[in-house]
């Protein structure tokens, strides 16, 4: 446990809580958390997660722009839901990206858990994209992905980060319930 990991955890929790509350500042805190975690994951040879953090930085900017645009155009930050077909198609796409990325990590890096790291990275990007679009589906995917992350971080002795992801599972469930309530009210 390092100071970097402690600060990363605190910033990450703030980011998720703000996301649940649909506060646009969540994207700023997500960006800062990604910078910190990119450094930490690189130190632990979790290269898939390191690269993922760079993509998350880009997604944080994209998410901010999307939410800002939605607020200006619609005067609200509305929530929608993907159809089952689109959800399945995008999950299959995530699997394909994860397999390709896993092959790169396994064959060209010293990544310690390349296949798992890559697949979690792919699904995390998908979940982040869904968050930027305010799809209710994002929280369901985050619950599953975060549970698997807990095991990986325990394996890598990143116990504080594993604890953070346990909190993320709870926060994702809370986000799912809160966004579901708002989604129902919107209808």
Secondary structure per residue as TSV (DSSP state, phi and psi in degrees):
chain	resnum	aa	ss	phi	psi
A	1	X	-	360.0	124.4
A	2	X	-	-119.3	167.5
A	3	X	H	-60.6	-39.9
A	4	X	H	-58.9	-44.2
A	5	X	H	-65.9	-41.2
A	6	X	H	-62.0	-47.7
A	7	X	H	-64.7	-40.1
A	8	X	H	-60.6	-41.5
A	9	X	H	-62.8	-47.7
A	10	X	H	-61.0	-48.1
A	11	X	H	-62.8	-39.0
A	12	X	H	-64.7	-41.6
A	13	X	H	-63.5	-43.3
A	14	X	H	-58.4	-43.1
A	15	X	H	-61.4	-45.1
A	16	X	H	-69.0	-40.9
A	17	X	H	-61.1	-42.5
A	18	X	H	-66.6	-33.0
A	19	X	H	-65.4	-45.3
A	20	X	H	-57.0	-40.5
A	21	X	T	-79.8	0.2
A	22	X	T	58.5	37.5
A	23	X	-	-93.4	128.1
A	24	X	T	-61.9	-23.1
A	25	X	T	-66.7	-11.3
A	26	X	H	-55.9	-34.6
A	27	X	H	-69.4	-35.1
A	28	X	H	-64.5	-48.0
A	29	X	H	-66.7	-36.0
A	30	X	H	-60.8	-42.4
A	31	X	H	-61.2	-48.7
A	32	X	H	-62.3	-43.9
A	33	X	H	-60.1	-38.4
A	34	X	H	-65.4	-40.8
A	35	X	H	-60.9	-47.5
A	36	X	H	-64.7	-44.7
A	37	X	H	-70.3	-29.0
A	38	X	H	-60.2	-42.6
A	39	X	H	-65.3	-47.4
A	40	X	H	-62.1	-48.2
A	41	X	H	-65.4	-34.9
A	42	X	H	-62.7	-40.4
A	43	X	H	-61.6	-30.0
A	44	X	T	-98.1	12.0
A	45	X	T	58.1	34.2
A	46	X	-	-98.9	74.7
A	47	X	H	-67.0	-33.5
A	48	X	H	-61.5	-43.4
A	49	X	H	-68.3	-34.0
A	50	X	H	-62.9	-49.9
A	51	X	H	-63.6	-38.9
A	52	X	H	-57.2	-40.9
A	53	X	H	-62.5	-35.0
A	54	X	H	-64.9	-44.7
A	55	X	H	-62.2	-39.4
A	56	X	H	-61.4	-36.0
A	57	X	H	-61.1	-44.4
A	58	X	H	-63.5	-43.9
A	59	X	H	-64.6	-31.3
A	60	X	H	-64.8	-40.9
A	61	X	H	-66.3	-45.7
A	62	X	H	-60.3	-45.8
A	63	X	H	-60.6	-42.2
A	64	X	H	-60.6	-46.6
A	65	X	H	-62.0	-44.3
A	66	X	H	-61.9	-47.0
A	67	X	H	-67.2	-39.1
A	68	X	H	-64.7	-44.1
A	69	X	H	-62.4	-44.6
A	70	X	H	-63.4	-38.6
A	71	X	H	-67.7	-39.0
A	72	X	H	-71.2	-44.0
A	73	X	H	-74.5	-37.0
A	74	X	H	-114.5	-5.0
A	75	X	S	61.1	10.8
A	76	X	S	-146.8	163.6
A	77	X	-	-106.0	85.0
A	78	X	-	-76.3	154.5
A	79	X	-	-111.4	139.8
A	80	X	B	-131.6	176.2
A	81	X	-	-132.2	139.0
A	82	X	-	-76.8	147.8
A	83	X	-	-68.5	161.1
A	84	X	H	-60.1	-41.7
A	85	X	H	-61.7	-48.4
A	86	X	H	-65.9	-35.8
A	87	X	H	-61.9	-48.3
A	88	X	H	-62.9	-43.9
A	89	X	H	-59.6	-44.2
A	90	X	H	-72.4	-33.0
A	91	X	H	-66.5	-39.9
A	92	X	H	-63.0	-42.0
A	93	X	H	-59.1	-40.9
A	94	X	H	-62.3	-39.8
A	95	X	H	-61.8	-44.8
A	96	X	H	-63.6	-45.5
A	97	X	H	-61.2	-43.1
A	98	X	H	-62.1	-40.8
A	99	X	H	-65.3	-44.8
A	100	X	H	-63.0	-44.8
A	101	X	H	-66.6	-38.9
A	102	X	H	-60.9	-41.3
A	103	X	H	-61.8	-41.3
A	104	X	H	-64.0	-48.3
A	105	X	H	-62.6	-41.5
A	106	X	H	-67.9	-35.3
A	107	X	H	-96.7	-19.0
A	108	X	H	-125.9	2.6
A	109	X	S	-136.2	174.3
A	110	X	-	-97.7	25.2
A	111	X	-	-53.1	137.8
A	112	X	T	-79.0	-31.3
A	113	X	T	-137.7	69.0
A	114	X	H	-61.2	-42.7
A	115	X	H	-71.3	-44.9
A	116	X	H	-67.0	-45.0
A	117	X	H	-56.0	-46.0
A	118	X	H	-67.0	-42.8
A	119	X	H	-67.9	-41.0
A	120	X	H	-64.0	-38.0
A	121	X	H	-62.5	-44.1
A	122	X	H	-62.3	-45.8
A	123	X	H	-71.6	-29.2
A	124	X	H	-67.5	-38.8
A	125	X	H	-63.4	-42.0
A	126	X	H	-61.9	-45.1
A	127	X	H	-63.0	-37.8
A	128	X	H	-67.1	-40.7
A	129	X	H	-60.1	-45.1
A	130	X	H	-61.0	-36.6
A	131	X	H	-63.4	-42.2
A	132	X	H	-64.0	-27.8
A	133	X	T	-91.8	-2.8
A	134	X	T	58.6	44.1
A	135	X	B	-85.4	129.5
A	136	X	T	-55.5	-31.7
A	137	X	H	-55.8	-25.0
A	138	X	H	-55.3	-41.0
A	139	X	H	-69.5	-35.8
A	140	X	H	-62.8	-45.3
A	141	X	H	-65.9	-40.8
A	142	X	H	-61.7	-38.3
A	143	X	H	-58.4	-49.5
A	144	X	H	-65.5	-49.1
A	145	X	H	-61.7	-43.6
A	146	X	H	-66.0	-34.2
A	147	X	H	-63.0	-41.7
A	148	X	H	-70.1	-37.7
A	149	X	H	-57.7	-39.3
A	150	X	H	-54.2	-47.9
A	151	X	H	-62.6	-42.3
A	152	X	H	-64.3	-42.1
A	153	X	H	-70.5	-33.1
A	154	X	H	-64.1	-45.0
A	155	X	H	-56.7	-37.8
A	156	X	T	-88.0	6.4
A	157	X	T	63.1	26.8
A	158	X	-	-96.3	70.1
A	159	X	H	-67.1	-38.7
A	160	X	H	-65.8	-40.2
A	161	X	H	-67.2	-37.2
A	162	X	H	-61.1	-41.7
A	163	X	H	-62.3	-40.3
A	164	X	H	-59.3	-43.2
A	165	X	H	-70.1	-27.3
A	166	X	H	-66.1	-40.5
A	167	X	H	-64.8	-39.5
A	168	X	H	-59.1	-37.7
A	169	X	H	-60.6	-45.4
A	170	X	H	-65.0	-45.8
A	171	X	H	-64.7	-37.3
A	172	X	H	-64.7	-40.2
A	173	X	H	-63.5	-41.3
A	174	X	H	-65.2	-41.9
A	175	X	H	-61.6	-41.8
A	176	X	H	-58.9	-48.2
A	177	X	H	-64.9	-43.9
A	178	X	H	-67.3	-45.2
A	179	X	H	-67.3	-34.5
A	180	X	H	-61.9	-43.0
A	181	X	H	-62.0	-45.4
A	182	X	H	-66.2	-41.9
A	183	X	H	-58.5	-44.2
A	184	X	H	-63.4	-42.3
A	185	X	H	-64.7	-37.0
A	186	X	H	-62.0	-34.7
A	187	X	-	-72.8	360.0
